[in-house]
Structure formats: structure tokens, C-alpha cells
């Protein structure tokens, strides 16, 4: 399956606050909020939702290599080389030499709550490029992940007009989107994926219930942190537990890796339960490392670890094929 992944390409600046954010916020003073958090350290990592998904999908030996679609800045050269070396096709990435690549500043506290600030940079130009311009051949499947709002709307329209099935992943962007914008993407997608917090925002802004969303979308996937994930499809709900972690380093990018695992399973034609379980292990690899692209594994290592918890009945042998 030829998969094109659209969305953000960014540098992540990861910080760790040793306390708990909620202990420094006065609930009845939120309209005059003024807080400052002294962090222990800060490191720059490769990031961006689309790039993160593509990186893990490449580790899973997706064929043909996942295509990363987006805009990056004049500082993208080293990052491009990193992704290409990992097996990602970056040829559809348009480099804008007048600006810098997007930057994401992520502060995580002692209980893994996060405060995130995102500077668009080159991502703001994504709306100027059609999929048909960036992709020489029609893909089999498209992922529309957080990006410039205009680009997300444009790609929804393009996929719909061309009959290309797509996964809609509004995630962090639901914070700024209104109900009409959210409904527009959901009503046209084949798969909706988000976490439980984002899903609650979707319900509040659209006025829908879970049942209302399920009436619009063939498959809805909701990740639930420590409670695993729920996959709603064909009138059933499949519950997938988390894969046990050897250590917890940082939660940033865990959801992106989960999406990569689901996409690899979708491409291989695996049952939804197995897709979710592969996603769960991908997520754990990220959880065990600081940074969204600092994990690595071979297909054999992935399959061996997977089989210590889940039963793939030999399906993961295809990763080495």
C-alpha cells in the first residue's frame, strides 16, 4: 500500500518540570493566569506528527516507503538526511528557504501532563501546495494529521474528490477548530483517530454523541493512555491494552507511533485487533525514550518482543519478508 502522510514537520524542544502543573494553578483565577515553570533541562529532537508517523512506519518496513508530505524550512537539510536514512521518502517535502522549520516546545511534568506551544514556521505555507503537485502518483491511502488548517481542509477536499481513502487525525488542532470545521473532516474520512481528551472536545464542539460520530465514520480509533485504546468498527468495539513498558521516559510522540503501527497493519490487511496491538508496542518503544524518533528496532526484534505479550499467529513474519 502506497501511503502518503501529510502534516507537521518540526523540531521538538523537550523540557521536564520536576513538579506538577496543577499544583501551581489556582482554579478560580484562570481568567488571570500567569505561571512560570523552571525546567530541569531542554533538548532538541526531530519531531512533527507526520514525520514521527513516517519514521516508525519506515522501521516497520512499509513498502513502498512511506511518503512524507509537508513543508519545511531552510534548516531542514540535516533532518531530511536523517529521515531518508531511516527509510522515509521525503521527496514530497517542499522546502521553504525564507523561513525556519516549525518548532514545538513541550514541557512535561512529574505526572506526564504537558503544556505545548507550537510555532508554525514553514508549516504555514502547506496550504499553498496541492497533493497532486507534491505526489507524482496517486497514493492508495492518505493520512491527514495536524498541519496548517488551510492545508488540512484542502487535503480533505482533494482526497474526497479523487476517491482516495484517508485517516483523519485532527489531534492537537481540535483546540482551535470550530464545530463546523471538525464535522467537515469527520464526515468525509474513512478512519478517525484521536485521544480520549481530544474526542471529548470533538463531542462538545460538534454536539455529537459517540453514536453520532459512528454514524458518520466507518472506523473510529480512540487512544486512552494507560487504559489502552478502543477501535470502533463494523458495529463492535475492540479494546486493545497497552504493551508493558520497561521504563517510562517521556510520553511525547507515543500517539504518533501508535498510528504508524495501525497503518502498517492496515497496509498488510491484518485484523483490527492486531493492528491495535502492533500500534501499542510501537507506542511503548517511544514511551521508553526521550524524543519521538530515538527508538529503533529490527523486524525480528519487534516480532520477538511482541510475542512476549500478544499472539500474532505468525503474521509479523511478513515484516521481514
Backbone bond lengths (Angstrom), bond angles and torsions (degrees), N, CA, C in turn:
res aa  C-N    CA-C-N  psi(-1)  N-CA   C-N-CA  omega(-1)  CA-C   N-CA-C  phi
1 X - - - 1.467 - - 1.519 110.02 -
2 X 1.314 115.80 127.64 1.467 121.65 179.26 1.537 108.19 -86.59
3 X 1.331 116.48 108.54 1.463 122.15 -174.54 1.524 110.71 -109.10
4 X 1.330 115.85 126.97 1.466 122.14 175.03 1.529 107.99 -108.30
5 X 1.324 116.05 128.28 1.462 121.10 -176.68 1.517 108.84 -112.77
6 X 1.312 116.59 110.37 1.457 121.24 179.27 1.523 109.44 -98.11
7 X 1.331 115.75 151.16 1.462 119.14 178.07 1.509 113.05 145.85
8 X 1.309 115.01 -161.48 1.459 120.62 -173.05 1.523 112.97 -75.93
9 X 1.314 113.79 144.44 1.467 124.14 170.55 1.520 104.31 -125.42
10 X 1.312 117.58 121.69 1.465 118.59 -170.29 1.516 112.17 -151.17
11 X 1.318 113.80 165.75 1.458 120.91 167.31 1.522 107.24 -99.39
12 X 1.325 116.34 130.54 1.456 121.40 179.14 1.528 110.17 -98.36
13 X 1.316 115.72 129.21 1.459 121.29 173.79 1.527 106.76 -107.18
14 X 1.327 115.81 104.23 1.460 121.22 -172.82 1.524 110.69 -98.05
15 X 1.332 114.52 129.14 1.462 121.74 -179.92 1.526 109.30 -125.40
16 X 1.325 116.17 153.45 1.453 121.08 179.39 1.523 110.08 -126.10
17 X 1.342 115.51 119.40 1.462 121.91 177.28 1.532 108.03 -97.03
18 X 1.318 119.35 124.52 1.466 121.40 -173.81 1.523 114.86 -72.08
19 X 1.312 118.69 -14.73 1.460 121.62 179.86 1.518 112.22 -99.15
20 X 1.338 115.82 -157.80 1.460 122.09 178.91 1.527 108.77 -120.16
21 X 1.313 116.47 126.93 1.463 120.74 -176.83 1.530 112.23 -54.80
22 X 1.333 116.64 -43.68 1.459 119.25 -171.87 1.532 112.50 -65.75
23 X 1.330 116.89 -20.12 1.463 119.74 179.03 1.531 112.19 -75.56
24 X 1.324 116.50 -10.02 1.462 120.99 -177.58 1.523 112.06 -115.21
25 X 1.323 115.87 11.79 1.462 120.78 -179.89 1.527 109.40 -119.20
26 X 1.310 116.55 125.14 1.464 122.05 179.39 1.527 108.17 -91.92
27 X 1.324 115.30 116.08 1.459 120.81 -171.21 1.525 113.54 -57.35
28 X 1.338 117.71 -40.08 1.465 119.18 -176.51 1.526 112.98 -88.41
29 X 1.347 116.46 10.92 1.469 120.81 177.73 1.532 111.72 -121.18
30 X 1.321 116.08 20.68 1.469 119.19 -175.93 1.518 112.72 -64.02
31 X 1.342 117.31 -24.18 1.457 118.91 179.04 1.524 112.13 -76.86
32 X 1.341 117.02 -6.21 1.468 122.13 175.46 1.531 109.63 -128.74
33 X 1.315 115.82 38.46 1.459 121.29 -174.20 1.524 111.93 -63.02
34 X 1.322 116.13 128.61 1.469 122.29 175.73 1.522 107.51 -150.79
35 X 1.334 116.25 100.43 1.457 120.47 -176.35 1.521 110.14 -131.32
36 X 1.319 114.96 154.68 1.462 121.31 177.42 1.523 107.40 -141.54
37 X 1.341 116.42 134.57 1.454 120.51 -177.58 1.527 109.86 -120.68
38 X 1.321 116.40 123.29 1.461 121.96 177.35 1.518 108.46 -85.13
39 X 1.333 116.90 115.43 1.456 120.76 -174.79 1.517 111.55 -94.69
40 X 1.325 115.23 159.01 1.465 120.79 -177.85 1.521 112.03 -78.13
41 X 1.322 116.81 -38.33 1.470 120.30 -179.12 1.529 109.46 -158.71
42 X 1.333 115.20 170.22 1.452 121.25 175.86 1.518 108.92 -147.85
43 X 1.323 115.93 130.82 1.453 120.98 179.03 1.524 109.84 -133.31
44 X 1.324 115.65 146.18 1.462 120.19 177.97 1.521 110.01 -95.28
45 X 1.340 115.29 134.84 1.458 121.33 -179.52 1.517 109.71 -132.99
46 X 1.350 115.71 161.57 1.451 120.55 169.80 1.523 107.98 -65.01
47 X 1.328 118.38 144.38 1.454 119.78 -179.36 1.511 113.47 -163.54
48 X 1.335 115.32 -159.79 1.460 122.39 -173.19 1.514 108.73 97.09
49 X 1.319 117.36 133.01 1.461 121.34 -173.47 1.527 112.06 -57.22
50 X 1.317 117.23 -50.67 1.469 119.97 -176.91 1.525 111.14 -62.94
51 X 1.323 116.67 -43.52 1.465 120.21 179.89 1.522 111.01 -64.59
52 X 1.327 116.76 -39.17 1.468 120.27 178.85 1.528 111.49 -63.35
53 X 1.322 116.00 -45.18 1.466 119.40 178.73 1.522 110.24 -61.18
54 X 1.331 116.21 -46.14 1.463 120.68 -177.57 1.524 111.44 -62.47
55 X 1.338 116.96 -38.54 1.467 120.57 -178.77 1.534 111.08 -61.36
56 X 1.329 117.38 -51.15 1.464 119.40 -178.62 1.514 111.47 -68.61
57 X 1.325 117.37 -35.24 1.461 120.35 177.23 1.524 110.57 -62.78
58 X 1.325 116.92 -35.03 1.463 120.54 176.66 1.526 110.94 -67.78
59 X 1.341 117.36 -38.11 1.469 120.17 176.90 1.525 111.49 -61.02
60 X 1.334 115.71 -29.66 1.465 121.26 179.63 1.524 112.37 -84.64
61 X 1.335 115.79 10.28 1.464 123.30 175.18 1.532 112.92 60.46
62 X 1.324 115.00 44.34 1.453 119.64 174.60 1.528 109.89 -61.62
63 X 1.335 116.29 134.51 1.464 121.97 -179.88 1.528 109.73 -128.80
64 X 1.358 117.64 129.19 1.464 126.58 -8.70 1.524 111.09 -63.95
65 X 1.336 117.67 166.33 1.466 120.04 -178.19 1.523 112.03 -54.06
66 X 1.321 117.06 142.72 1.475 119.41 179.33 1.520 111.40 -59.66
67 X 1.308 115.73 138.42 1.464 121.37 179.91 1.524 109.64 -96.91
68 X 1.317 116.84 122.25 1.453 122.23 177.84 1.519 108.79 -90.72
69 X 1.319 116.48 124.10 1.463 121.98 -176.52 1.523 108.62 -119.83
70 X 1.326 116.40 118.47 1.457 119.79 179.76 1.507 111.34 176.48
71 X 1.319 115.36 -170.76 1.463 121.11 178.70 1.518 109.57 -122.28
72 X 1.321 115.34 138.40 1.458 122.21 178.98 1.525 108.81 -131.46
73 X 1.327 116.89 169.26 1.451 121.06 -175.24 1.522 113.97 -101.30
74 X 1.316 113.94 -169.05 1.464 120.67 -175.96 1.518 113.47 -66.73
75 X 1.330 117.45 -13.66 1.464 121.89 -179.90 1.523 111.98 -97.92
76 X 1.339 118.16 20.74 1.457 121.39 -173.33 1.525 114.18 -86.76
77 X 1.323 118.65 -12.34 1.460 121.61 -171.88 1.515 114.60 -52.24
78 X 1.321 117.20 -51.64 1.459 120.96 -178.73 1.526 111.15 -66.08
79 X 1.325 115.74 -38.72 1.458 120.67 179.51 1.531 110.46 -64.99
80 X 1.332 116.04 -42.47 1.466 119.93 178.30 1.533 110.58 -58.17
81 X 1.321 116.12 -44.55 1.467 120.32 -179.52 1.527 111.00 -61.70
82 X 1.342 116.40 -39.83 1.462 121.68 178.91 1.535 110.79 -60.76
83 X 1.318 116.32 -47.20 1.458 121.01 -178.11 1.533 111.57 -67.55
84 X 1.316 116.47 -42.62 1.464 119.88 178.39 1.524 110.72 -61.45
85 X 1.326 116.65 -40.34 1.461 120.70 178.95 1.527 111.37 -64.26
86 X 1.340 116.03 -29.79 1.463 120.20 179.15 1.526 112.25 -79.34
87 X 1.326 116.51 -13.52 1.457 119.79 178.92 1.509 115.09 108.82
88 X 1.336 117.55 13.45 1.463 122.13 178.85 1.530 109.80 -91.54
89 X 1.312 116.76 136.97 1.466 121.57 175.45 1.530 107.69 -85.79
90 X 1.339 116.75 106.92 1.467 121.09 -178.43 1.521 112.56 -98.91
91 X 1.320 117.94 9.12 1.459 119.49 -177.37 1.532 113.44 -60.09
92 X 1.358 119.68 -28.28 1.471 118.21 177.72 1.529 114.11 -80.03
93 X 1.337 118.48 -2.37 1.464 120.22 -179.92 1.522 109.18 -76.23
94 X 1.320 116.24 126.21 1.456 121.24 178.23 1.530 108.85 -96.06
95 X 1.313 116.53 122.57 1.457 121.03 -178.80 1.528 110.51 -93.74
96 X 1.338 115.75 123.40 1.464 122.51 179.35 1.526 107.32 -101.19
97 X 1.318 116.69 109.72 1.465 120.19 -170.91 1.529 114.35 -82.37
98 X 1.331 117.95 -0.38 1.469 120.24 179.43 1.526 113.03 -91.45
99 X 1.343 116.87 -11.07 1.464 120.61 -175.46 1.526 110.18 -136.88
100 X 1.327 114.91 173.87 1.459 120.49 177.37 1.533 110.14 -95.31
101 X 1.306 115.09 159.00 1.458 121.52 174.16 1.531 109.43 -61.38
102 X 1.321 116.91 148.79 1.462 121.59 179.46 1.531 110.97 -53.89
103 X 1.336 115.62 152.22 1.466 120.96 -179.83 1.524 109.56 -130.45
104 X 1.323 115.12 138.20 1.456 121.51 -179.71 1.534 108.94 -122.54
105 X 1.323 116.59 123.24 1.462 122.28 -179.23 1.531 108.21 -106.49
106 X 1.322 116.34 114.67 1.463 122.00 -171.65 1.524 109.97 -120.82
107 X 1.314 116.00 117.82 1.461 121.86 178.25 1.528 108.24 -108.48
108 X 1.335 117.22 121.36 1.456 123.14 -177.03 1.520 109.54 -114.39
109 X 1.344 117.01 134.12 1.470 119.27 -178.69 1.524 111.73 -97.07
110 X 1.331 116.10 -170.89 1.462 121.54 -172.42 1.521 113.28 -68.08
111 X 1.331 117.80 -20.17 1.469 120.34 178.87 1.530 110.89 -110.02
112 X 1.334 116.08 20.10 1.464 124.15 176.40 1.527 114.36 66.59
113 X 1.340 117.54 21.39 1.462 120.07 166.60 1.522 107.05 -75.49
114 X 1.338 116.40 151.60 1.466 119.24 -174.77 1.514 112.34 -133.16
115 X 1.339 114.84 146.57 1.455 123.14 169.70 1.521 106.19 -120.62
116 X 1.328 116.30 125.22 1.462 120.98 -172.37 1.526 110.61 -124.21
117 X 1.333 115.58 136.40 1.461 122.04 171.86 1.524 107.92 -124.57
118 X 1.335 116.54 132.31 1.458 120.52 -175.29 1.518 110.53 -122.95
119 X 1.344 116.57 127.39 1.462 122.43 175.74 1.531 108.25 -105.10
120 X 1.319 117.58 119.67 1.466 121.43 -169.81 1.525 114.37 -63.89
121 X 1.326 118.05 -43.50 1.454 119.71 -177.65 1.516 111.22 53.86
122 X 1.336 116.00 -129.76 1.468 121.22 -177.18 1.514 113.14 -64.40
123 X 1.322 117.70 -21.77 1.463 120.07 -178.97 1.528 111.68 -60.01
124 X 1.326 117.18 -28.10 1.462 120.67 -178.78 1.530 112.19 -62.59
125 X 1.343 116.89 -16.60 1.466 120.72 -178.78 1.529 112.53 -90.19
126 X 1.314 117.98 -4.98 1.466 120.76 -173.86 1.519 112.30 -60.04
127 X 1.326 117.36 -31.79 1.466 120.83 -177.57 1.529 112.10 -63.82
128 X 1.333 117.13 -15.73 1.466 120.70 -176.94 1.518 113.63 -83.96
129 X 1.334 117.06 -4.76 1.467 119.85 -173.62 1.523 111.09 -122.70
130 X 1.309 115.95 124.40 1.462 121.57 177.65 1.522 109.96 -81.68
131 X 1.318 115.81 152.30 1.465 119.46 176.56 1.522 111.08 -57.46
132 X 1.317 115.97 -39.16 1.462 120.00 -178.81 1.523 112.22 -62.79
133 X 1.342 116.87 -26.96 1.467 120.70 177.78 1.521 111.16 -75.98
134 X 1.316 116.60 -36.02 1.455 121.04 -172.97 1.522 113.42 -91.89
135 X 1.320 117.28 -21.42 1.463 121.81 -178.35 1.522 109.44 -115.91
136 X 1.325 118.60 113.37 1.467 120.69 -177.82 1.526 112.94 -65.21
137 X 1.343 116.47 -29.02 1.460 120.83 -179.68 1.529 110.15 -122.65
138 X 1.300 116.25 149.67 1.458 122.12 -179.96 1.532 109.62 -65.46
139 X 1.328 120.13 123.00 1.459 121.17 178.06 1.523 111.35 -74.97
140 X 1.328 115.54 162.47 1.466 119.85 177.08 1.526 111.29 -82.19
141 X 1.327 115.65 -26.49 1.464 120.34 -175.06 1.522 108.06 -155.00
142 X 1.333 115.67 144.08 1.464 121.34 -179.61 1.526 109.60 -126.01
143 X 1.316 115.75 141.97 1.466 121.87 171.86 1.522 107.10 -107.76
144 X 1.321 116.72 125.16 1.466 121.54 175.80 1.521 106.98 -108.10
145 X 1.328 115.13 97.51 1.466 121.48 -177.47 1.528 109.23 -107.16
146 X 1.337 119.00 173.90 1.467 121.74 -175.33 1.526 112.99 -48.13
147 X 1.308 114.81 130.80 1.457 121.59 -172.41 1.527 106.83 -159.42
148 X 1.308 117.07 -174.83 1.460 120.31 169.49 1.536 108.20 -55.15
149 X 1.329 117.81 131.13 1.468 120.55 -176.35 1.522 114.20 -53.16
150 X 1.320 116.66 -40.89 1.455 119.75 179.26 1.514 112.01 -64.97
151 X 1.334 116.39 -35.79 1.464 120.56 178.82 1.523 110.69 -67.65
152 X 1.327 116.43 -41.01 1.466 119.41 179.96 1.524 110.65 -60.97
153 X 1.314 116.23 -44.96 1.471 120.76 179.18 1.532 110.03 -63.90
154 X 1.317 116.45 -41.48 1.462 120.54 -178.88 1.525 110.93 -63.30
155 X 1.336 116.95 -41.65 1.465 120.19 -177.76 1.522 111.61 -71.49
156 X 1.325 117.00 -33.49 1.463 119.80 173.34 1.527 109.88 -59.25
157 X 1.318 116.02 -47.02 1.465 120.43 -179.46 1.526 111.84 -64.15
158 X 1.332 116.30 -42.37 1.462 119.97 -179.15 1.516 111.65 -63.69
159 X 1.335 115.94 -45.64 1.461 119.47 -179.42 1.518 110.82 -63.09
160 X 1.311 115.17 -42.36 1.462 119.82 -179.30 1.531 110.66 -63.63
161 X 1.329 116.01 -44.79 1.469 120.27 -178.43 1.523 111.96 -66.20
162 X 1.334 116.70 -33.12 1.465 121.48 -177.18 1.516 112.94 -92.69
163 X 1.323 117.32 -5.18 1.454 120.29 -179.59 1.518 113.53 72.53
164 X 1.334 116.78 26.95 1.458 120.78 179.57 1.529 108.99 -91.40
165 X 1.327 119.32 121.42 1.463 120.46 178.00 1.530 110.08 -65.61
166 X 1.342 116.20 145.62 1.457 117.89 -178.62 1.520 113.01 -146.81
167 X 1.325 113.77 152.23 1.457 122.71 172.61 1.516 107.92 -94.73
168 X 1.321 116.11 128.00 1.460 121.43 179.64 1.526 108.43 -102.55
169 X 1.323 114.72 120.57 1.468 121.45 -174.48 1.531 108.77 -129.19
170 X 1.329 117.95 76.63 1.467 119.51 -176.49 1.519 113.49 -71.91
171 X 1.321 117.52 -25.12 1.470 125.31 179.83 1.514 114.12 28.62
172 X 1.352 117.11 -116.94 1.471 119.50 -172.15 1.529 113.14 -59.07
173 X 1.314 117.33 -23.42 1.461 119.26 -175.41 1.531 113.43 -73.25
174 X 1.330 118.41 -9.88 1.465 118.59 178.30 1.525 110.84 -65.61
175 X 1.336 117.34 -18.27 1.466 120.33 -179.51 1.524 111.64 -63.81
176 X 1.345 117.39 -37.56 1.473 119.97 -178.18 1.517 112.49 -97.47
177 X 1.354 118.08 -21.75 1.462 120.96 -174.97 1.530 110.83 -72.19
178 X 1.325 116.28 144.30 1.459 119.36 173.74 1.528 109.08 -90.48
179 X 1.330 115.78 174.02 1.452 119.96 -175.65 1.512 113.63 -59.70
180 X 1.323 116.71 -37.61 1.464 120.92 -179.56 1.523 111.29 -63.93
181 X 1.338 116.77 -44.04 1.462 121.21 179.72 1.520 111.20 -65.08
182 X 1.323 116.17 -41.68 1.463 120.15 -179.95 1.523 110.30 -63.97
183 X 1.331 116.25 -46.23 1.466 120.07 -179.71 1.525 111.38 -61.27
184 X 1.336 116.56 -36.06 1.466 120.98 -176.47 1.534 110.86 -58.07
185 X 1.327 117.06 -47.16 1.457 119.87 -179.56 1.514 112.80 -71.94
186 X 1.331 116.24 -41.34 1.461 120.13 -176.98 1.527 111.46 -65.22
187 X 1.319 117.08 -40.89 1.458 120.20 -177.20 1.529 113.04 -66.95
188 X 1.323 117.59 -14.90 1.459 121.03 -175.33 1.529 113.84 -111.87
189 X 1.329 118.34 -7.99 1.465 120.13 -173.89 1.522 112.28 -88.58
190 X 1.327 115.16 166.77 1.462 122.01 175.58 1.528 111.23 -96.76
191 X 1.332 115.42 -31.84 1.467 121.12 178.34 1.520 107.94 -137.03
192 X 1.318 116.07 130.55 1.465 121.60 171.98 1.515 107.81 -107.92
193 X 1.343 117.40 132.11 1.451 120.63 177.92 1.526 109.58 -135.15
194 X 1.334 116.55 136.02 1.456 122.22 178.45 1.525 107.63 -166.30
195 X 1.340 117.09 172.70 1.458 118.56 174.51 1.525 110.09 -90.74
196 X 1.330 116.48 173.03 1.461 120.05 -173.49 1.527 112.65 -65.66
197 X 1.329 117.56 -34.20 1.464 120.05 178.44 1.528 110.20 -66.69
198 X 1.331 115.42 -46.21 1.464 119.92 179.07 1.528 111.06 -63.37
199 X 1.325 116.25 -35.40 1.460 119.09 179.86 1.524 111.34 -65.91
200 X 1.323 116.68 -36.62 1.461 119.68 176.95 1.532 111.00 -64.47
201 X 1.331 116.57 -38.07 1.465 119.73 176.20 1.525 110.01 -64.03
202 X 1.333 116.44 -41.43 1.463 120.96 178.15 1.528 110.21 -58.01
203 X 1.326 116.59 -45.88 1.462 120.38 -179.55 1.522 111.26 -63.82
204 X 1.328 117.09 -42.00 1.460 120.86 -179.64 1.524 111.38 -63.62
205 X 1.337 116.61 -43.98 1.459 120.00 -174.48 1.525 113.38 -77.61
206 X 1.325 116.94 -29.61 1.461 119.80 -178.62 1.526 112.23 -92.40
207 X 1.332 116.39 -22.47 1.456 119.36 -174.83 1.520 112.60 79.88
208 X 1.326 116.95 4.52 1.456 121.66 178.31 1.525 111.36 -78.33
209 X 1.312 115.64 164.47 1.452 123.54 166.12 1.529 107.11 -106.24
210 X 1.322 116.37 173.07 1.465 119.39 175.04 1.523 109.76 -55.57
211 X 1.312 116.71 -43.51 1.465 120.67 -179.07 1.531 110.83 -62.38
212 X 1.333 116.06 -35.76 1.458 119.48 178.63 1.515 112.10 -65.50
213 X 1.328 115.88 -39.89 1.466 119.84 177.28 1.525 110.14 -65.65
214 X 1.326 116.41 -42.78 1.464 120.27 -178.89 1.522 111.88 -64.89
215 X 1.318 117.07 -24.64 1.463 120.25 175.92 1.527 111.71 -70.45
216 X 1.355 115.94 -22.40 1.470 120.73 -176.41 1.519 113.11 -95.70
217 X 1.335 117.63 -30.72 1.460 121.44 -168.85 1.533 110.91 -121.96
218 X 1.317 117.92 131.58 1.466 119.94 179.23 1.530 113.83 -59.56
219 X 1.346 116.35 -38.79 1.465 120.07 -177.91 1.513 109.64 -137.46
220 X 1.321 116.69 129.32 1.464 123.21 176.96 1.523 108.06 -122.54
221 X 1.332 116.29 126.79 1.460 121.41 179.96 1.524 108.57 -118.44
222 X 1.323 116.24 123.72 1.458 121.68 -179.87 1.520 108.90 -120.97
223 X 1.323 117.05 119.75 1.459 120.44 176.33 1.531 108.34 -88.16
224 X 1.346 115.22 144.29 1.459 120.07 -171.40 1.526 112.98 -130.48
225 X 1.338 117.34 34.37 1.454 120.87 177.09 1.522 112.01 59.35
226 X 1.318 116.87 -126.83 1.461 121.93 -177.44 1.524 112.94 -65.55
227 X 1.343 116.31 -17.21 1.471 119.77 179.27 1.530 112.80 -88.36
228 X 1.323 117.59 7.14 1.457 120.48 176.84 1.514 112.80 84.80
229 X 1.312 117.29 -137.83 1.460 121.04 -177.45 1.522 110.13 -146.32
230 X 1.336 114.70 159.27 1.461 121.51 177.20 1.516 108.39 -123.10
231 X 1.327 116.39 130.55 1.454 122.13 178.20 1.529 107.80 -116.29
232 X 1.328 115.58 113.21 1.462 121.42 -179.85 1.523 108.31 -100.17
233 X 1.314 116.47 117.11 1.457 119.66 -179.19 1.522 109.95 -158.20
234 X 1.310 117.10 143.26 1.458 124.15 177.06 1.527 111.88 50.84
235 X 1.332 116.23 40.08 1.453 120.92 175.52 1.512 116.15 78.37
236 X 1.326 116.91 7.17 1.464 120.07 179.85 1.525 110.04 -125.26
237 X 1.332 115.80 162.57 1.461 121.98 174.48 1.519 108.73 -119.45
238 X 1.308 115.75 119.68 1.462 121.79 179.13 1.523 107.85 -100.95
239 X 1.317 117.16 121.61 1.463 121.82 179.24 1.521 109.55 -97.86
240 X 1.310 116.35 127.28 1.466 122.17 -179.14 1.526 108.70 -118.34
241 X 1.326 118.63 121.75 1.463 120.15 179.42 1.525 111.92 -76.59
242 X 1.315 116.49 166.03 1.459 119.80 174.52 1.520 109.24 -72.23
243 X 1.305 116.03 158.48 1.469 121.10 173.14 1.522 106.90 -91.15
244 X 1.335 119.48 127.86 1.470 121.75 -176.00 1.532 111.97 -56.37
245 X 1.331 115.43 133.77 1.466 120.81 -179.78 1.528 110.25 -95.45
246 X 1.315 115.96 145.24 1.456 120.49 175.61 1.519 111.03 -75.70
247 X 1.322 115.59 -29.04 1.455 122.13 175.34 1.519 107.93 -159.30
248 X 1.313 116.90 158.84 1.460 121.01 177.16 1.521 108.01 -114.27
249 X 1.328 115.68 116.15 1.463 120.65 -177.88 1.523 111.61 -103.80
250 X 1.337 116.66 -51.75 1.461 120.16 -177.36 1.531 108.58 -164.30
251 X 1.350 118.34 135.38 1.465 120.30 -176.78 1.524 114.90 -83.60
252 X 1.326 117.99 -6.72 1.462 120.60 -175.77 1.531 111.16 -60.62
253 X 1.313 116.88 127.33 1.458 121.66 176.56 1.513 115.16 86.58
254 X 1.329 117.26 0.04 1.463 120.20 -179.25 1.531 110.90 -60.56
255 X 1.324 116.59 -43.93 1.461 120.12 -179.97 1.520 113.09 -64.81
256 X 1.322 116.68 -34.10 1.466 120.58 178.81 1.531 110.43 -64.60
257 X 1.323 115.93 -42.83 1.461 120.01 178.84 1.525 110.93 -65.54
258 X 1.333 116.75 -38.92 1.461 120.55 176.47 1.529 110.17 -57.31
259 X 1.322 116.36 -43.89 1.463 120.56 179.70 1.524 111.09 -61.13
260 X 1.329 116.62 -39.33 1.463 119.96 179.27 1.528 110.70 -61.50
261 X 1.327 116.48 -42.52 1.454 119.71 178.74 1.517 112.27 -63.35
262 X 1.317 116.70 -42.61 1.469 121.10 177.62 1.528 110.28 -61.35
263 X 1.324 116.33 -43.55 1.468 120.01 -179.45 1.525 111.66 -64.27
264 X 1.345 116.20 -38.53 1.471 118.70 179.21 1.525 110.32 -64.14
265 X 1.317 115.95 -40.45 1.454 119.35 177.97 1.507 112.31 -67.57
266 X 1.329 116.12 -39.65 1.460 121.26 177.89 1.521 110.15 -61.07
267 X 1.329 115.99 -43.07 1.464 121.44 179.68 1.521 111.68 -63.00
268 X 1.351 115.40 -36.36 1.466 119.86 -178.23 1.517 113.01 -83.26
269 X 1.331 117.05 -9.01 1.451 119.91 -179.29 1.512 113.79 79.66
270 X 1.340 117.09 23.81 1.466 120.93 -178.85 1.528 110.96 -76.85
271 X 1.332 117.87 158.44 1.470 120.75 175.11 1.527 110.78 -61.20
272 X 1.335 116.12 154.25 1.457 119.83 -176.98 1.529 112.57 -58.89
273 X 1.306 117.47 -37.27 1.473 120.07 -179.78 1.529 110.20 -60.22
274 X 1.327 116.24 -45.35 1.453 119.92 179.45 1.524 110.84 -66.65
275 X 1.332 117.74 -38.11 1.470 120.62 176.25 1.534 110.13 -56.65
276 X 1.337 115.67 -45.98 1.455 119.93 -179.92 1.515 112.69 -65.54
277 X 1.306 117.07 -37.90 1.468 120.75 -179.98 1.526 111.42 -67.94
278 X 1.329 116.66 -39.38 1.470 120.11 175.44 1.526 109.15 -63.50
279 X 1.331 116.84 -41.41 1.453 120.48 175.69 1.513 112.08 -60.55
280 X 1.332 117.08 -39.22 1.466 121.47 -179.38 1.529 111.54 -61.92
281 X 1.322 117.12 -42.70 1.460 119.17 178.87 1.530 110.70 -69.29
282 X 1.322 117.95 -40.60 1.467 120.12 176.26 1.526 110.50 -56.96
283 X 1.333 116.13 -43.06 1.459 121.06 179.71 1.524 111.15 -61.16
284 X 1.319 116.86 -40.58 1.465 120.86 -178.90 1.523 111.56 -66.35
285 X 1.317 117.48 -37.28 1.464 119.46 176.52 1.529 110.51 -57.21
286 X 1.324 116.97 -40.48 1.461 120.26 179.72 1.524 110.83 -72.07
287 X 1.324 116.66 -41.63 1.460 121.36 -179.68 1.525 111.90 -57.82
288 X 1.308 116.60 -29.52 1.465 121.60 -177.02 1.524 113.25 -83.19
289 X 1.326 116.76 -1.21 1.463 121.28 -178.66 1.520 110.92 -130.95
290 X 1.304 116.40 151.75 1.465 121.32 172.35 1.520 106.68 -87.52
291 X 1.326 115.87 123.33 1.457 120.17 -175.75 1.514 110.04 107.73
292 X 1.317 116.18 149.73 1.457 120.92 -173.77 1.524 114.62 -88.82
293 X 1.339 116.67 -10.47 1.460 119.99 -179.74 1.529 111.25 -134.28
294 X 1.305 116.91 33.27 1.465 121.15 179.56 1.523 112.53 -102.92
295 X 1.321 117.05 4.67 1.457 120.80 176.61 1.525 109.26 -94.73
296 X 1.310 115.45 155.78 1.459 120.16 177.17 1.519 109.29 -154.19
297 X 1.312 116.24 154.02 1.465 121.61 177.15 1.518 108.07 -165.89
298 X 1.304 116.71 156.18 1.451 121.73 171.05 1.525 107.83 -94.38
299 X 1.327 118.42 161.31 1.466 119.29 176.44 1.525 112.93 -55.27
300 X 1.319 116.41 -39.41 1.473 119.92 -179.74 1.526 110.88 -66.06
301 X 1.326 116.94 -42.07 1.465 120.33 178.73 1.526 110.68 -64.67
302 X 1.311 115.98 -40.65 1.466 120.30 -179.61 1.529 109.86 -63.33
303 X 1.326 117.09 -47.70 1.464 120.75 -177.92 1.524 111.19 -63.55
304 X 1.328 116.39 -41.79 1.470 119.68 -179.17 1.523 111.13 -63.10
305 X 1.318 117.29 -44.49 1.460 119.99 179.31 1.518 110.91 -67.35
306 X 1.323 117.03 -42.10 1.463 121.79 179.15 1.527 110.57 -54.07
307 X 1.323 116.28 -42.54 1.458 121.46 -174.14 1.520 113.87 -75.02
308 X 1.320 117.13 -6.50 1.467 119.09 173.64 1.526 111.32 -76.09
309 X 1.331 117.29 -15.56 1.469 121.57 -178.49 1.526 111.88 -125.71
310 X 1.332 117.41 -46.13 1.461 122.20 -175.58 1.530 111.24 -110.56
311 X 1.318 116.01 165.19 1.462 122.20 178.78 1.524 109.12 -117.03
312 X 1.317 116.32 110.66 1.469 120.47 179.78 1.511 112.80 -94.49
313 X 1.359 116.97 -2.99 1.456 122.08 -179.16 1.528 112.11 52.89
314 X 1.319 114.98 36.23 1.463 120.82 175.05 1.513 115.38 86.76
315 X 1.334 117.38 -2.69 1.471 119.46 -175.58 1.529 112.28 -62.47
316 X 1.330 118.10 -33.19 1.465 120.24 -176.37 1.532 112.66 -72.18
317 X 1.304 117.66 -8.18 1.467 119.43 173.97 1.520 110.29 -59.55
318 X 1.335 116.12 -25.27 1.468 120.38 -179.57 1.529 112.29 -65.25
319 X 1.342 117.99 -22.04 1.460 120.01 179.45 1.525 111.28 -64.88
320 X 1.307 117.54 -27.56 1.469 120.71 -178.58 1.521 111.82 -96.80
321 X 1.325 116.53 -0.45 1.460 120.27 -175.70 1.508 113.90 -78.73
